[in-house]
Amino acid sequence: MPKAQETVLEINLNALKNNFGYLKSKLNTNTKFMAVVKAFAYGSDACEIAHFLQNQNVDYFAVAFVSEGVALRKAGITKPILVLHPQAINFKTLIEHCLEPSLYNPKILNEFITVASAENQVHYPVHIKFNTGLNRLGFSKNEMDLIAERLKETTAIKIKSIFSHLAASEDLNEKEFTLNQIEKFKTIAKNVTEKLGYKPMLHICNTSGILNYPEAHFDMVRSGIGLYGFGNSEKENKNFTPIGTLKTIISQIHTINKGESIGYNRAHITHETLKSATLPIGHADGIGRQYGKGKGYVTINNQKAPILGNVCMDMIMVNVTNIDCNEGDEVILFGPKNTAETLAETANTISYELITSISQRVKRIFVRT
């Protein structure tokens, strides 16, 4: 692997392929796979990741917002794209780009029917989301009749899938809650299907659902974090490889005498002489201030170097007193060995937040190793 000469996020497409293959190995051959590429494909680059997965014969993509789906279409993605949280103001744009909306309450259902009718659509594919316990988005089970009635009154839309989202599928202490969600979903799906007179696809499993609840794979599963290399448990993490390695270099090394301070607000006062290295990455790049003052660390020549003082906008300083290193040497913030999950834990957060925070000013490099 070439050594970094600036701050880069290196994306390993072979790792992505292996993660996808492992998740697929858990499914029946006729179970479809929806790849979640919202939030710039969890910080990696949605267009590149989607192109790669489209070539791996993924069945569906999911994004959060219409603008993300439009970007994929403009980049040449032809597979179906589910928009998980569309806003009514963007419905015309959504239809123009053949995106498929998640409809989650009566208001959004009526608004979409109005726009689809005005655009002369017939059986436009939509996905109906039910709330089974996450209590975030979704119709309630007592709104099934309302949905059925509205569909009888219009030919503008047709339900492609009925879905829900698991709240705690990674936490086996909450198994009873999750099994209850799955049972609720099955009941809702059965009732809606009977009312419709045809059978839409069903999906409820996220990455942890795929791994922990094979009985709930239904017609399709959705995976985000698993594709990017995290299994949501120590046991499962061994079967995945994080696809992103965030690298930078040492810009300058200082010797700081006892009693001197480092960085803004003199947040680190030295108790003894130490060596500090300044790196060209900061909170504007996604390494937030919560990682400062010795909580977070980087790896230089396979040794941990804790962050000194406050994280700056474009720089951090790290302690290299006991590390043999030079200006220009490569620095790893996270990767397959010292993972984003491990670094995130130092600031009491999760891998999702860290990897999706990496600024788009950080250059993405794609490798296959």
DAVEN-V898652 format. One record per residue. N is the residue number from 1. RES is the residue in one small letter. SS is DSSP state (A for helix, B for strand, O for the rest). OMEGA is omega in whole degrees, -180 to 180 (NA if undefined). Layout:
N,RES,SS,OMEGA  N,RES,SS,OMEGA
This chain:
1,m,O,179  2,p,O,178  3,k,O,179  4,a,O,174  5,q,O,177  6,e,O,177  7,t,O,-180  8,v,B,169  9,l,B,-177  10,e,B,-178  11,i,B,-178  12,n,B,-176  13,l,A,175  14,n,A,176  15,a,A,177  16,l,A,179  17,k,A,-179  18,n,A,178  19,n,A,178  20,f,A,179  21,g,A,180  22,y,A,179  23,l,A,179  24,k,A,-178  25,s,A,-180  26,k,O,-171  27,l,O,166  28,n,O,-175  29,t,O,-177  30,n,O,178  31,t,O,-179  32,k,B,-176  33,f,B,175  34,m,B,179  35,a,B,-178  36,v,B,-176  37,v,O,177  38,k,A,177  39,a,A,177  40,f,A,-175  41,a,A,179  42,y,A,174  43,g,A,-174  44,s,O,178  45,d,O,-170  46,a,A,-176  47,c,A,179  48,e,A,-178  49,i,A,-179  50,a,A,177  51,h,A,-179  52,f,A,-178  53,l,A,175  54,q,A,178  55,n,A,176  56,q,O,178  57,n,O,169  58,v,O,-173  59,d,O,-171  60,y,B,169  61,f,B,174  62,a,B,174  63,v,B,179  64,a,O,-170  65,f,O,-176  66,v,A,-178  67,s,A,179  68,e,A,178  69,g,A,178  70,v,A,180  71,a,A,179  72,l,A,178  73,r,A,-180  74,k,A,179  75,a,O,175  76,g,O,177  77,i,O,-175  78,t,O,-179  79,k,O,178  80,p,B,-179  81,i,B,175  82,l,B,175  83,v,B,-170  84,l,O,-175  85,h,O,-178  86,p,O,176  87,q,O,-174  88,a,A,-178  89,i,A,-177  90,n,A,-174  91,f,A,-180  92,k,A,178  93,t,A,179  94,l,A,-179  95,i,A,180  96,e,A,-177  97,h,O,176  98,c,O,174  99,l,O,-175  100,e,B,-174  101,p,B,162  102,s,B,177  103,l,B,-164  104,y,O,174  105,n,O,-176  106,p,A,-178  107,k,A,-176  108,i,A,176  109,l,A,-180  110,n,A,180  111,e,A,-180  112,f,A,178  113,i,A,179  114,t,A,-178  115,v,A,-179  116,a,A,178  117,s,A,179  118,a,A,179  119,e,O,177  120,n,O,179  121,q,O,174  122,v,O,180  123,h,O,177  124,y,B,-175  125,p,B,176  126,v,B,-179  127,h,B,-177  128,i,B,-178  129,k,B,175  130,f,B,176  131,n,O,179  132,t,O,177  133,g,O,176  134,l,O,178  135,n,O,179  136,r,O,173  137,l,O,172  138,g,O,172  139,f,B,171  140,s,O,-176  141,k,A,-179  142,n,A,176  143,e,A,-179  144,m,A,-178  145,d,A,180  146,l,A,180  147,i,A,-179  148,a,A,180  149,e,A,-180  150,r,A,-179  151,l,A,177  152,k,A,-176  153,e,O,-174  154,t,O,171  155,t,O,-175  156,a,O,-176  157,i,B,173  158,k,B,-177  159,i,B,178  160,k,B,178  161,s,B,170  162,i,B,-177  163,f,B,175  164,s,O,-176  165,h,O,-179  166,l,O,-175  167,a,O,-171  168,a,O,-174  169,s,O,179  170,e,O,-174  171,d,O,-176  172,l,A,171  173,n,A,-180  174,e,A,-176  175,k,A,-180  176,e,A,179  177,f,A,-178  178,t,A,178  179,l,A,177  180,n,A,176  181,q,A,-178  182,i,A,179  183,e,A,177  184,k,A,-178  185,f,A,180  186,k,A,179  187,t,A,179  188,i,A,-176  189,a,A,-180  190,k,A,-179  191,n,A,-179  192,v,A,-180  193,t,A,178  194,e,A,-179  195,k,A,-177  196,l,A,-176  197,g,O,172  198,y,O,-173  199,k,O,172  200,p,O,172  201,m,B,176  202,l,B,174  203,h,B,179  204,i,O,-171  205,c,O,166  206,n,O,-177  207,t,A,-178  208,s,A,175  209,g,A,177  210,i,A,-174  211,l,A,-170  212,n,A,-175  213,y,O,-178  214,p,A,-180  215,e,A,-177  216,a,A,180  217,h,O,178  218,f,O,-175  219,d,O,-177  220,m,B,173  221,v,B,179  222,r,B,176  223,s,B,172  224,g,O,-171  225,i,O,179  226,g,O,179  227,l,O,-175  228,y,O,167  229,g,O,-178  230,f,O,-177  231,g,O,178  232,n,O,173  233,s,O,179  234,e,A,-178  235,k,A,-176  236,e,A,180  237,n,A,-180  238,k,O,-178  239,n,O,-178  240,f,O,174  241,t,O,175  242,p,O,-174  243,i,O,-175  244,g,B,171  245,t,B,179  246,l,B,-175  247,k,B,170  248,t,B,-179  249,i,B,173  250,i,B,178  251,s,B,-177  252,q,B,175  253,i,B,179  254,h,B,164  255,t,B,-176  256,i,B,-177  257,n,O,178  258,k,O,178  259,g,O,176  260,e,O,-178  261,s,B,-179  262,i,B,170  263,g,O,-178  264,y,A,177  265,n,A,179  266,r,A,-171  267,a,O,174  268,h,B,174  269,i,B,-176  270,t,O,176  271,h,O,177  272,e,O,179  273,t,O,177  274,l,B,176  275,k,B,176  276,s,B,176  277,a,B,178  278,t,B,-176  279,l,B,-178  280,p,O,177  281,i,O,-177  282,g,O,-174  283,h,A,174  284,a,A,178  285,d,A,177  286,g,O,175  287,i,O,-169  288,g,O,-179  289,r,A,180  290,q,A,179  291,y,A,-177  292,g,O,175  293,k,O,172  294,g,O,-180  295,k,O,-180  296,g,O,179  297,y,B,173  298,v,B,179  299,t,B,178  300,i,B,-177  301,n,O,177  302,n,O,177  303,q,B,-179  304,k,B,176  305,a,B,-178  306,p,B,178  307,i,B,-178  308,l,B,175  309,g,O,-178  310,n,O,170  311,v,O,177  312,c,O,-179  313,m,O,-174  314,d,O,-176  315,m,O,166  316,i,B,175  317,m,B,-178  318,v,B,-177  319,n,B,-180  320,v,O,-176  321,t,O,-176  322,n,O,-180  323,i,O,176  324,d,O,-176  325,c,O,-178  326,n,O,173  327,e,O,-177  328,g,O,180  329,d,O,179  330,e,B,179  331,v,B,177  332,i,B,175  333,l,B,170  334,f,B,-179  335,g,O,-179  336,p,O,-178  337,k,O,175  338,n,O,-165  339,t,O,175  340,a,A,179  341,e,A,-180  342,t,A,179  343,l,A,-179  344,a,A,-179  345,e,A,179  346,t,A,179  347,a,O,176  348,n,O,176  349,t,O,-173  350,i,O,-178  351,s,A,-178  352,y,A,-176  353,e,A,-177  354,l,A,-174  355,i,A,179  356,t,A,-180  357,s,A,-176  358,i,O,-173  359,s,O,178  360,q,O,172  361,r,O,175  362,v,O,-178  363,k,B,173  364,r,B,177  365,i,B,-178  366,f,B,-177  367,v,B,175  368,r,O,179  369,t,O,NA
